[in-house]
């Protein structure tokens, strides 16, 4: 089976990393069509995954765009849609990995007469999207998609609540390669030494810097924690959220935490950094569709605390494989940090259990088999 994958981003976020894992086994029978150039294209090329940048300018519609703004982008999309239609005719199936990819892929599937699969990596709610974009996504999925793959029960529930057809949707969690998250004790010690982690209790936050990702919550929690507790913020602003980055730096300065909070920017050594931390914190203030960093921390054998909402609730069993806290509550986060400081044996046991179960439940080979089977069913139904 030949598959045309579509993704709107040139930057490697969680949805893009998931797409890379899904496309890789198809080799030359896949083409990833991107609507923007960037580091994601380079990552795909490194994995020998065929890739082509299909758009010459960025699509201006945002998650909170109005109907007028959405309509204004239609003319801009026409050359891209035509290009996708031409490519799609050489493939058996169109796989839309993002919402803008769904818009383009839906129209292309109609004209190219190819089945459409939509991989839903978002919680389709008013917290994340404008009413217009919600209506567009659900209407196009209902009308044109043969299958919607949701990355969690939380994403599925939001899709159904927004008017999505229940017979279309299947839940398949993100897959991971457990081996990628194995770091030797020697490498961990070396990294801890390089970063000056000696005698520190390090809380890691791994995400783009954005208000809803809640880095400010962690900084507030650090201010109330014992002096040996420090934080590393790994990631940077992606979508014009530079003002928030300034606010974070200002918050650190006002609380006198310059020596206890470090901004590391984007890094490629995420498994090694997670392994070097004493705790990984997920602090999103709005429900997360899945929560890749939660599973990644588990695979590294590092204790994890997550905001109790969205997909995180499906990943974390409190007291069994991690901790859950109320979103937006720094005091609760401080309490968990103190528990991890004081009850190290219990916390290590919990993290080891998390690593074992995460390796079993989210192995990319098993996940890819699930997706492959679903795609074969779609292909067969289309050809019958």
VEXTOR-266799 format. One record per residue (C-alpha): residue number from 0; residue in one letter; x, y, z. Coordinates in Angstrom, 2 decimals, decimal comma. Example, Ala and Ser with C-alpha at 12.3 -4.5 7.8 and 13.67 -1.06 7.14 Angstrom:
<nunus>
[nunu 0 A [12,30 -4,50 7,80]]
[nunu 1 S [13,67 -1,06 7,14]]
</nunus>
This chain:
<nunus>
[nunu 0 X [0,00 0,00 0,00]]
[nunu 1 X [1,27 3,47 -0,96]]
[nunu 2 X [0,44 6,34 1,41]]
[nunu 3 X [0,59 10,12 1,01]]
[nunu 4 X [1,07 11,62 4,47]]
[nunu 5 X [0,22 15,32 4,94]]
[nunu 6 X [1,37 17,60 7,75]]
[nunu 7 X [1,15 21,38 8,07]]
[nunu 8 X [4,29 21,94 10,14]]
[nunu 9 X [7,94 22,32 9,29]]
[nunu 10 X [8,76 22,07 13,01]]
[nunu 11 X [8,92 18,73 14,85]]
[nunu 12 X [6,18 18,72 17,50]]
[nunu 13 X [4,54 15,69 19,09]]
[nunu 14 X [2,22 15,03 16,12]]
[nunu 15 X [5,16 15,17 13,72]]
[nunu 16 X [7,30 12,76 15,74]]
[nunu 17 X [4,35 10,37 15,81]]
[nunu 18 X [3,96 10,67 12,02]]
[nunu 19 X [7,64 9,90 11,50]]
[nunu 20 X [7,26 6,63 13,42]]
[nunu 21 X [4,18 5,65 11,39]]
[nunu 22 X [5,65 6,52 7,98]]
[nunu 23 X [9,07 4,93 8,48]]
[nunu 24 X [8,07 1,25 7,89]]
[nunu 25 X [6,53 2,15 4,50]]
[nunu 26 X [9,88 3,34 3,08]]
[nunu 27 X [9,59 4,35 -0,59]]
[nunu 28 X [5,88 3,52 -0,54]]
[nunu 29 X [5,31 6,66 1,52]]
[nunu 30 X [5,64 10,35 0,80]]
[nunu 31 X [5,36 12,96 3,54]]
[nunu 32 X [4,02 16,21 2,07]]
[nunu 33 X [4,74 19,22 4,30]]
[nunu 34 X [3,06 22,62 4,12]]
[nunu 35 X [6,17 24,36 5,50]]
[nunu 36 X [9,94 23,88 5,36]]
[nunu 37 X [12,01 23,39 8,50]]
[nunu 38 X [13,76 21,00 10,85]]
[nunu 39 X [11,05 18,35 10,50]]
[nunu 40 X [11,99 17,85 6,84]]
[nunu 41 X [15,61 17,28 7,90]]
[nunu 42 X [14,55 14,71 10,51]]
[nunu 43 X [12,51 12,80 7,92]]
[nunu 44 X [15,44 12,81 5,50]]
[nunu 45 X [17,74 11,46 8,22]]
[nunu 46 X [15,32 8,54 8,62]]
[nunu 47 X [15,29 7,95 4,81]]
[nunu 48 X [11,58 8,83 4,67]]
[nunu 49 X [10,62 10,43 1,31]]
[nunu 50 X [9,53 14,03 1,93]]
[nunu 51 X [8,50 17,03 -0,17]]
[nunu 52 X [7,63 20,58 0,86]]
[nunu 53 X [4,43 21,27 -1,07]]
[nunu 54 X [3,64 24,87 -0,05]]
[nunu 55 X [5,70 27,94 -0,89]]
[nunu 56 X [4,13 30,18 1,79]]
[nunu 57 X [2,77 29,50 5,28]]
[nunu 58 X [-0,99 29,09 5,77]]
[nunu 59 X [-2,27 32,01 7,82]]
[nunu 60 X [-5,25 30,29 9,49]]
[nunu 61 X [-4,71 29,74 13,22]]
[nunu 62 X [-6,59 27,56 15,71]]
[nunu 63 X [-8,57 30,62 16,86]]
[nunu 64 X [-9,27 32,03 13,37]]
[nunu 65 X [-12,70 33,42 12,48]]
[nunu 66 X [-14,86 32,37 9,51]]
[nunu 67 X [-13,75 35,46 7,55]]
[nunu 68 X [-10,06 34,63 8,09]]
[nunu 69 X [-10,69 31,00 7,14]]
[nunu 70 X [-12,48 31,98 3,93]]
[nunu 71 X [-9,70 34,44 3,10]]
[nunu 72 X [-7,18 31,59 3,07]]
[nunu 73 X [-9,06 29,49 0,49]]
[nunu 74 X [-7,50 31,31 -2,48]]
[nunu 75 X [-4,09 30,92 -0,92]]
[nunu 76 X [-4,68 27,16 -0,55]]
[nunu 77 X [-5,65 26,53 -4,19]]
[nunu 78 X [-2,09 25,92 -5,58]]
[nunu 79 X [-1,35 23,62 -2,62]]
[nunu 80 X [-4,59 21,66 -3,08]]
[nunu 81 X [-3,87 21,20 -6,79]]
[nunu 82 X [-0,40 19,90 -6,00]]
[nunu 83 X [-1,75 17,46 -3,38]]
[nunu 84 X [-4,40 16,18 -5,83]]
[nunu 85 X [-1,66 15,43 -8,39]]
[nunu 86 X [0,48 13,60 -5,79]]
[nunu 87 X [-2,51 11,72 -4,33]]
[nunu 88 X [-3,33 10,05 -7,63]]
[nunu 89 X [-0,06 8,11 -7,35]]
[nunu 90 X [-0,96 6,77 -3,89]]
[nunu 91 X [-3,64 4,49 -2,44]]
[nunu 92 X [-4,52 6,59 0,58]]
[nunu 93 X [-4,23 10,13 1,99]]
[nunu 94 X [-3,22 10,37 5,65]]
[nunu 95 X [-3,90 13,82 7,17]]
[nunu 96 X [-1,87 14,29 10,35]]
[nunu 97 X [-2,98 17,80 11,37]]
[nunu 98 X [-6,06 19,99 11,05]]
[nunu 99 X [-4,81 22,07 8,10]]
[nunu 100 X [-3,75 18,81 6,47]]
[nunu 101 X [-7,33 17,60 6,98]]
[nunu 102 X [-8,73 20,61 5,10]]
[nunu 103 X [-6,40 20,11 2,14]]
[nunu 104 X [-6,58 16,32 2,30]]
[nunu 105 X [-10,40 16,28 2,34]]
[nunu 106 X [-10,65 18,29 -0,87]]
[nunu 107 X [-7,84 16,28 -2,50]]
[nunu 108 X [-9,47 12,98 -1,54]]
[nunu 109 X [-12,69 14,06 -3,27]]
[nunu 110 X [-10,99 15,03 -6,54]]
[nunu 111 X [-8,33 12,30 -6,55]]
[nunu 112 X [-10,86 9,67 -5,43]]
[nunu 113 X [-8,62 8,34 -2,70]]
[nunu 114 X [-9,72 7,40 0,84]]
[nunu 115 X [-8,81 9,84 3,62]]
[nunu 116 X [-7,58 8,98 7,11]]
[nunu 117 X [-7,40 11,76 9,72]]
[nunu 118 X [-5,06 11,32 12,69]]
[nunu 119 X [-6,49 13,44 15,48]]
[nunu 120 X [-3,75 14,77 17,78]]
[nunu 121 X [-5,91 17,52 19,31]]
[nunu 122 X [-8,69 17,91 21,80]]
[nunu 123 X [-11,36 19,55 19,64]]
[nunu 124 X [-12,79 21,96 22,19]]
[nunu 125 X [-13,31 25,71 22,55]]
[nunu 126 X [-10,26 25,82 24,87]]
[nunu 127 X [-8,02 25,10 21,88]]
[nunu 128 X [-10,01 26,09 18,76]]
[nunu 129 X [-12,40 28,76 17,50]]
[nunu 130 X [-16,01 27,70 16,80]]
[nunu 131 X [-15,31 28,01 13,07]]
[nunu 132 X [-12,28 25,73 13,14]]
[nunu 133 X [-14,10 23,19 15,30]]
[nunu 134 X [-17,03 23,09 12,88]]
[nunu 135 X [-14,74 22,84 9,85]]
[nunu 136 X [-12,69 19,96 11,34]]
[nunu 137 X [-15,68 17,89 12,43]]
[nunu 138 X [-17,69 18,53 9,25]]
[nunu 139 X [-14,77 17,57 6,97]]
[nunu 140 X [-13,96 14,47 9,03]]
[nunu 141 X [-17,60 13,33 9,00]]
[nunu 142 X [-18,02 13,99 5,28]]
[nunu 143 X [-14,70 12,86 3,79]]
[nunu 144 X [-12,74 10,66 6,24]]
[nunu 145 X [-13,02 6,88 6,08]]
[nunu 146 X [-11,29 6,67 9,45]]
[nunu 147 X [-10,34 9,01 12,30]]
[nunu 148 X [-7,51 7,81 14,56]]
[nunu 149 X [-7,59 9,51 17,96]]
[nunu 150 X [-4,43 9,53 20,09]]
[nunu 151 X [-6,39 9,09 23,36]]
[nunu 152 X [-9,83 8,46 24,80]]
[nunu 153 X [-9,85 12,17 25,73]]
[nunu 154 X [-9,37 13,17 22,07]]
[nunu 155 X [-12,07 10,71 21,01]]
[nunu 156 X [-14,53 12,02 23,60]]
[nunu 157 X [-14,01 15,65 22,49]]
[nunu 158 X [-14,47 14,65 18,83]]
[nunu 159 X [-17,79 12,95 19,63]]
[nunu 160 X [-18,94 15,88 21,79]]
[nunu 161 X [-18,17 18,25 18,91]]
[nunu 162 X [-20,47 16,22 16,62]]
[nunu 163 X [-18,10 13,60 15,21]]
[nunu 164 X [-19,57 10,33 13,99]]
[nunu 165 X [-18,79 7,49 16,44]]
[nunu 166 X [-18,44 4,82 13,73]]
[nunu 167 X [-15,47 6,68 12,21]]
[nunu 168 X [-13,16 6,84 15,21]]
[nunu 169 X [-10,62 4,43 16,71]]
[nunu 170 X [-8,19 5,12 19,56]]
[nunu 171 X [-4,52 4,26 19,00]]
[nunu 172 X [-1,94 5,65 21,44]]
[nunu 173 X [1,39 7,07 20,30]]
[nunu 174 X [4,22 4,58 19,87]]
[nunu 175 X [7,81 4,81 21,14]]
[nunu 176 X [11,06 2,89 20,73]]
[nunu 177 X [11,97 1,90 24,32]]
[nunu 178 X [15,65 1,38 23,36]]
[nunu 179 X [15,96 5,10 22,55]]
[nunu 180 X [15,32 5,90 26,20]]
[nunu 181 X [18,03 3,70 27,69]]
[nunu 182 X [20,96 5,81 28,91]]
[nunu 183 X [24,02 4,37 30,67]]
[nunu 184 X [24,81 5,40 34,25]]
[nunu 185 X [28,15 6,76 33,02]]
[nunu 186 X [26,47 9,02 30,43]]
[nunu 187 X [23,97 10,24 33,05]]
[nunu 188 X [26,78 11,10 35,51]]
[nunu 189 X [28,71 12,90 32,78]]
[nunu 190 X [25,69 14,99 31,77]]
[nunu 191 X [24,89 15,80 35,40]]
[nunu 192 X [28,46 16,98 35,86]]
[nunu 193 X [28,38 19,11 32,69]]
[nunu 194 X [25,15 20,80 33,80]]
[nunu 195 X [26,23 21,25 37,41]]
[nunu 196 X [23,54 18,96 38,86]]
[nunu 197 X [25,76 17,72 41,72]]
[nunu 198 X [23,91 17,84 45,08]]
[nunu 199 X [20,81 19,20 43,31]]
[nunu 200 X [17,30 17,77 42,99]]
[nunu 201 X [16,49 18,51 39,36]]
[nunu 202 X [12,94 18,89 38,03]]
[nunu 203 X [12,80 18,81 34,23]]
[nunu 204 X [10,11 20,41 32,05]]
[nunu 205 X [10,12 19,35 28,38]]
[nunu 206 X [7,84 21,31 26,08]]
[nunu 207 X [7,64 24,32 23,85]]
[nunu 208 X [7,37 27,51 25,92]]
[nunu 209 X [3,69 28,48 25,77]]
[nunu 210 X [1,21 29,78 28,39]]
[nunu 211 X [-0,97 26,66 28,34]]
[nunu 212 X [2,06 24,41 28,80]]
[nunu 213 X [2,37 25,99 32,26]]
[nunu 214 X [6,09 26,58 32,77]]
[nunu 215 X [5,10 29,45 35,11]]
[nunu 216 X [3,40 26,89 37,38]]
[nunu 217 X [6,66 24,99 37,80]]
[nunu 218 X [8,63 28,19 38,49]]
[nunu 219 X [6,14 29,12 41,25]]
[nunu 220 X [6,49 25,62 42,72]]
[nunu 221 X [10,29 25,84 42,69]]
[nunu 222 X [10,12 29,11 44,65]]
[nunu 223 X [8,33 27,25 47,48]]
[nunu 224 X [10,60 24,19 47,38]]
[nunu 225 X [13,79 23,53 49,40]]
[nunu 226 X [16,91 25,36 48,10]]
[nunu 227 X [18,51 22,26 46,53]]
[nunu 228 X [15,54 21,94 44,13]]
[nunu 229 X [16,34 23,34 40,68]]
[nunu 230 X [14,49 23,26 37,35]]
[nunu 231 X [15,51 22,95 33,72]]
[nunu 232 X [13,13 24,20 31,03]]
[nunu 233 X [13,84 22,38 27,77]]
[nunu 234 X [12,17 23,92 24,70]]
[nunu 235 X [11,49 27,37 23,33]]
[nunu 236 X [8,70 29,45 21,81]]
[nunu 237 X [7,38 27,99 18,55]]
[nunu 238 X [4,33 29,95 17,43]]
[nunu 239 X [5,01 33,62 18,20]]
[nunu 240 X [4,86 33,13 21,98]]
[nunu 241 X [7,99 35,20 22,65]]
[nunu 242 X [6,11 37,47 25,07]]
[nunu 243 X [5,51 34,50 27,34]]
[nunu 244 X [9,23 33,66 27,30]]
[nunu 245 X [9,96 37,20 28,51]]
[nunu 246 X [7,34 36,80 31,25]]
[nunu 247 X [9,01 33,59 32,41]]
[nunu 248 X [12,42 35,27 32,61]]
[nunu 249 X [10,84 38,15 34,52]]
[nunu 250 X [9,12 35,73 36,93]]
[nunu 251 X [12,46 33,99 37,60]]
[nunu 252 X [14,15 37,34 38,28]]
[nunu 253 X [11,38 38,59 40,58]]
[nunu 254 X [11,49 35,38 42,64]]
[nunu 255 X [15,29 35,46 42,79]]
[nunu 256 X [15,57 32,05 41,11]]
[nunu 257 X [18,29 32,85 38,57]]
[nunu 258 X [20,51 30,11 40,02]]
[nunu 259 X [17,68 27,58 40,33]]
[nunu 260 X [15,85 27,79 36,98]]
[nunu 261 X [17,74 27,23 33,72]]
[nunu 262 X [16,44 27,73 30,18]]
[nunu 263 X [18,15 25,15 27,95]]
[nunu 264 X [16,24 25,87 24,72]]
[nunu 265 X [15,69 23,13 22,14]]
[nunu 266 X [17,83 20,04 22,70]]
[nunu 267 X [18,28 16,80 20,77]]
[nunu 268 X [19,37 14,76 23,82]]
[nunu 269 X [15,93 14,55 25,46]]
[nunu 270 X [16,23 10,92 26,74]]
[nunu 271 X [19,62 11,68 28,31]]
[nunu 272 X [18,37 14,90 29,94]]
[nunu 273 X [15,24 13,18 31,28]]
[nunu 274 X [17,39 10,38 32,69]]
[nunu 275 X [19,57 12,97 34,44]]
[nunu 276 X [16,54 14,53 36,18]]
[nunu 277 X [15,09 13,47 39,54]]
[nunu 278 X [11,55 14,30 38,43]]
[nunu 279 X [9,86 15,28 35,15]]
[nunu 280 X [6,95 17,70 35,48]]
[nunu 281 X [4,06 18,06 33,03]]
[nunu 282 X [2,12 21,22 33,96]]
[nunu 283 X [-0,35 21,94 31,14]]
[nunu 284 X [-3,20 24,20 32,25]]
[nunu 285 X [-5,58 22,93 29,52]]
[nunu 286 X [-6,28 19,23 28,81]]
[nunu 287 X [-3,45 17,57 26,87]]
[nunu 288 X [-4,55 15,31 23,98]]
[nunu 289 X [-1,95 12,68 24,86]]
[nunu 290 X [1,21 13,81 26,64]]
[nunu 291 X [4,32 12,37 24,94]]
[nunu 292 X [6,68 13,71 27,60]]
[nunu 293 X [4,85 11,69 30,26]]
[nunu 294 X [5,52 8,39 28,47]]
[nunu 295 X [9,07 9,45 27,56]]
[nunu 296 X [9,86 10,15 31,22]]
[nunu 297 X [8,44 6,76 32,17]]
[nunu 298 X [10,59 5,03 29,53]]
[nunu 299 X [13,65 6,81 30,97]]
[nunu 300 X [12,84 5,46 34,43]]
[nunu 301 X [12,41 8,98 35,79]]
[nunu 302 X [9,53 9,76 38,18]]
[nunu 303 X [6,82 11,88 36,55]]
[nunu 304 X [4,13 14,26 37,81]]
[nunu 305 X [1,38 15,31 35,41]]
[nunu 306 X [-1,55 17,71 35,30]]
[nunu 307 X [-4,76 15,79 36,00]]
[nunu 308 X [-6,68 16,41 32,75]]
[nunu 309 X [-7,08 15,05 29,21]]
[nunu 310 X [-4,89 12,20 28,02]]
[nunu 311 X [-2,61 12,37 31,07]]
[nunu 312 X [-5,28 10,66 33,18]]
[nunu 313 X [-5,08 7,64 30,85]]
[nunu 314 X [-1,30 7,42 31,25]]
[nunu 315 X [-0,75 8,00 34,98]]
[nunu 316 X [-2,10 5,89 37,83]]
[nunu 317 X [-1,39 7,98 40,97]]
[nunu 318 X [0,89 6,20 43,39]]
[nunu 319 X [1,43 3,32 40,94]]
[nunu 320 X [3,44 4,77 38,03]]
[nunu 321 X [3,48 8,51 38,77]]
[nunu 322 X [1,73 11,47 40,36]]
[nunu 323 X [-1,20 13,64 39,29]]
[nunu 324 X [-1,85 17,23 40,40]]
[nunu 325 X [-4,66 19,71 39,77]]
[nunu 326 X [-3,82 21,87 36,71]]
[nunu 327 X [-2,68 25,36 37,63]]
[nunu 328 X [-1,91 24,54 41,29]]
[nunu 329 X [1,79 25,17 42,12]]
[nunu 330 X [1,29 24,27 45,80]]
[nunu 331 X [0,29 20,70 44,89]]
[nunu 332 X [3,33 20,44 42,66]]
[nunu 333 X [5,57 21,61 45,52]]
[nunu 334 X [4,07 18,88 47,72]]
[nunu 335 X [4,91 16,20 45,14]]
[nunu 336 X [8,47 17,53 44,84]]
[nunu 337 X [8,80 17,22 48,63]]
[nunu 338 X [7,45 13,64 48,57]]
[nunu 339 X [10,03 12,71 45,90]]
[nunu 340 X [12,77 14,31 48,02]]
[nunu 341 X [11,79 12,46 51,18]]
[nunu 342 X [10,52 9,09 49,89]]
[nunu 343 X [13,22 8,19 47,39]]
[nunu 344 X [12,85 4,40 47,67]]
[nunu 345 X [9,10 4,50 47,03]]
[nunu 346 X [9,58 6,93 44,15]]
[nunu 347 X [12,28 4,81 42,48]]
[nunu 348 X [10,06 1,69 42,74]]
[nunu 349 X [7,21 3,62 41,13]]
[nunu 350 X [9,44 4,88 38,29]]
[nunu 351 X [10,76 1,35 37,60]]
[nunu 352 X [7,21 0,03 37,40]]
[nunu 353 X [6,32 2,88 35,03]]
[nunu 354 X [9,24 2,01 32,75]]
[nunu 355 X [8,17 -1,65 32,52]]
[nunu 356 X [4,50 -0,94 31,77]]
[nunu 357 X [5,25 1,92 29,34]]
[nunu 358 X [7,64 -0,34 27,39]]
[nunu 359 X [4,86 -2,90 27,07]]
[nunu 360 X [1,92 -0,57 26,37]]
[nunu 361 X [3,49 1,95 23,96]]
[nunu 362 X [5,99 -0,08 21,95]]
[nunu 363 X [6,09 1,45 18,47]]
[nunu 364 X [6,13 -1,94 16,71]]
[nunu 365 X [2,81 -2,95 18,28]]
[nunu 366 X [1,28 0,50 17,71]]
[nunu 367 X [2,34 0,49 14,05]]
[nunu 368 X [0,77 -2,95 13,59]]
[nunu 369 X [-2,53 -1,59 14,94]]
[nunu 370 X [-2,43 1,38 12,55]]
[nunu 371 X [-1,34 -0,77 9,60]]
[nunu 372 X [-4,30 -3,10 10,14]]
[nunu 373 X [-6,72 -0,15 10,25]]
[nunu 374 X [-5,25 1,32 7,04]]
[nunu 375 X [-5,47 -2,04 5,24]]
[nunu 376 X [-9,16 -2,25 6,17]]
[nunu 377 X [-9,78 1,25 4,77]]
[nunu 378 X [-7,90 0,37 1,56]]
[nunu 379 X [-9,82 -2,87 1,08]]
[nunu 380 X [-13,19 -1,19 1,65]]
[nunu 381 X [-12,29 1,54 -0,85]]
[nunu 382 X [-11,27 -1,00 -3,53]]
[nunu 383 X [-14,20 -3,36 -2,99]]
</nunus>
